[in-house]
Amino acid sequence: MSIILDHVNHIYEAGTAMEYAALKNISLTIPDGQFIGLIGHTGSGKSTLVQHLNGLIAPTSGNVYYNGEDIHNSDYNKKELRSKVGLVFQYPEHQLFEIDVFSDVCFGPRNLGLDKKEVELRAYAALKQVGLEDEYFYQSPFDLSGGQKRRVAIAGVLAMKPEVLILDEPTAGLDPKGRDEILDQIAKLREETGMTVILVSHSMEDVAKYVDRIIVMNKGQVRFDDKPREVFRHYKELEEIGLAAPQVTYIMQTLKKNGLDVDTDITTIEEAKTAILNALAKADKPMA
Amino acid sequence: MLRDITLGQYYQTDSVIHRLDPRVKLMTTICYIISLFIVDNFVGYILAGVFLALVIKLSKVPLKFMIRGMKSIIFLLIIAVIFNLFLTPGEVIFTLWKLRITKEGLRQAVFMAIRLVFLIMGSSVMTLTTTPNNLTDGMEKLLGPLKFFKVPVHEIAMMMSIALRFIPILLEETDKIMKAQIARGADFESGNLIKKAKSLVPLLVPLFISAFRRANDLAMAMEARCYRGGEHRTKMKPLIYKKRDRLAYGVVVCYLACCVAFGKILL
């Protein structure tokens, strides 16, 4: 049970002057239940990659398998695939169209052909999952704030009960508070449901705290694919491709260089706090 | 899927045609369209075809781009051909059940098809080789005399350029929203006409909202830069005719003369 990409290439506008290879020979395995951060600079091919995962675009060459089946086989049920692999686009609030929040969330499950009761149950559950209060349910989605609209849009995909949830830059354009809220919600959601989550972002800072695996894309290729701490060790190379490790990594590196005995593989602020306090306590002892 | 429409899209390259004054290109396009309606025999259409082929060759725009633009009018083309083919009275050459194909009808249909194809291709050459900005400048200058009759020439030109500028943006937006709704299980392809029309609601509502939002933002940005219409507005790059522009006018006049001479009189 997993998604497998086998030597996937994607070329936009093949055969014209604007020909552009967005993905070059990508092979990846995404097992069930993993929390993945897909990181890359603008134009690195990350959005193109995730659109392959639910069959919205077909690879120019190579294959995509979901649970062992080639999704581009002529008899493969793409509609079912799209309910299993939920994709939340960048600025998903731009896709809202219904007269109220609740009907908009119902759109996805209704397309699956479920009966009315099941559709409404799912919509209600999804809106609760993203933490939207009842009082907003029957308001026009266009009257909500940016962060709330985004929650509604995410709920619209969640209501289809996907096994894999892909979020393309879910925090773009949100303020720091809104960003943290959305990310925390997603992390909580994953804990509760155990679904596979792929978080697309250009910021290491955003994902470092949550994910168990980071895939770094550069110019259509996979540059790194490892646990966060392993990836951040290459912070110098990351800088070369226009990315950066989280600030914590830099602080730990500098502290180490200046003689404080700390673990430089630390990725989150909480861990850093403990490590620094421990190191200081150790350093203090000989003097005392 | 929607990137195929090339009308109103600029193709970046460096060619003689690209460097021509936009006024020349506008006038040439108008003359070319007129010429298509003047000629009514095969010699004339061959002439028009050769002229178009030469211009396309000179413009260095791959032919593929023009042909891709044709896809959008194929439906119109088929209807025009069918109507002309069956509904023109004259000497019957073929009968199929109640439908008659006449000699005149066949001729008319072929001419109509050629005319439409050349028309679209001819105007695509203009939009593919001229940036929207340039095109508006040219139009504004050409329509300049109308200002005496209180026609808001500058405003019209500005609106045209904004409209042209937004075609590719809105197409891209449509593509994006379509994908987002497909990801939510929307189905734009199957079902009868009513179902299909209904399925467009999730596409059209967000598209209109986004168009209004963009229009609002643009108006704000223009106002922030003190835009206030055409009065006393000067240009950074005023349009000036050069030698090649005069030459091009000469060629167009020659072409028109040939069209009248061969496309009309001879048979």
Boltz contact constraints between the chains, C-beta under 6 A:
constraints:
  - contact:
      token1: [A, 56]
      token2: [B, 179]
      max_distance: 6.0
  - contact:
      token1: [A, 82]
      token2: [B, 183]
      max_distance: 6.0
  - contact:
      token1: [A, 82]
      token2: [B, 185]
      max_distance: 6.0
  - contact:
      token1: [A, 87]
      token2: [B, 183]
      max_distance: 6.0
  - contact:
      token1: [A, 89]
      token2: [B, 180]
      max_distance: 6.0
  - contact:
      token1: [A, 94]
      token2: [B, 206]
      max_distance: 6.0
  - contact:
      token1: [A, 94]
      token2: [B, 210]
      max_distance: 6.0
  - contact:
      token1: [A, 95]
      token2: [B, 177]
      max_distance: 6.0
  - contact:
      token1: [A, 95]
      token2: [B, 180]
      max_distance: 6.0
  - contact:
      token1: [A, 95]
      token2: [B, 206]
      max_distance: 6.0
  - contact:
      token1: [A, 97]
      token2: [B, 202]
      max_distance: 6.0
  - contact:
      token1: [A, 97]
      token2: [B, 205]
      max_distance: 6.0
  - contact:
      token1: [A, 97]
      token2: [B, 206]
      max_distance: 6.0
  - contact:
      token1: [A, 107]
      token2: [B, 184]
      max_distance: 6.0
  - contact:
      token1: [A, 108]
      token2: [B, 184]
      max_distance: 6.0
  - contact:
      token1: [A, 108]
      token2: [B, 185]
      max_distance: 6.0
  - contact:
      token1: [A, 111]
      token2: [B, 185]
      max_distance: 6.0
  - contact:
      token1: [A, 111]
      token2: [B, 186]
      max_distance: 6.0
  - contact:
      token1: [A, 112]
      token2: [B, 185]
      max_distance: 6.0
  - contact:
      token1: [A, 156]
      token2: [B, 184]
      max_distance: 6.0
